[in-house]
Amino acid sequence: MTRVTQLNHEFVEHVPREMKDGVVYVSIPYHTVLHKCCCGCGQQVVTPLSPAQWTLIFDGETVSLHPSIGNWNFPCQSHYWIRQNMVIWAGQLSERQIAVVQRQDMAAIQHHFSEADEDHETTQGALPKPPPKRDGLLTRLKRRLLGK
């Protein structure tokens, strides 16, 4: 297994069936960044983009992800940062440290979605109701021709 230290990035809608080593695939429509684990194990790493999970920075030439990538559920348990298309290796965490990080991640996700639900509820009443859906032209013509 060869560790990757330099990455390339590709903006895609859909991730290709065969992902290349050392390539970070960014799908803006699906709010997701994917790549093969940088340790060389070949595992597919999925990083959902959201304020509670990962954020992507594209500076016009390179990509960075925040926070770090911790592949705790992979056999390799690799841990690294992606900064300006470079892999910066981080130290291995203990099982206890991993559990703490996972609890913090879960709490951040729950907090994010509970705030989103509250925002939706408070703005729900303020939004105008959409106009009633009208039948299409063909449906109206058929109705006229059939006398319905």
C-alpha positions, 0 to 999 in steps of 0.5 A: 500500500502506498500512501498518497501525499498529493491529490488532484480534484475533479468536479463531477455530477456522478462519481465514476464507477472506477475511482482513481487513487489520488483523485478527490471527486467533488459532486456539488449537486449531491453535496458530497466529496469522495475519494479512495482512502489516502493510506492506499487501502482502496476503501471509498471515503464519502464526505457529505458536505454540510455545516455539521459535517464537512466543508469544502474550500475551493480556492480556484486551483485546489480543494481543502476539506474541514475537518480532518478525515478519520476513517475509524470504521476502516481496518486502516483507521487512517486519519488525515487532513486534505489541505490545498490538494495535499494530504497532511497525515495526523496521528492515530487516535485511541479507541477512547478518543475515537468514541469521543469524536464520534459522539461529538460528530453525532451531536453536531449533526443532531443539532444542525438538523434540529435547528433546520427543523425549527427554522422550517417550522418558523418560516412555514407559516410565513411562506405564501401558499403555492397557487393551486395546480392547474391541469395541463393544456392536453388535459383541458382540451380532452375534457372539453372535447369529451364534454366533462 
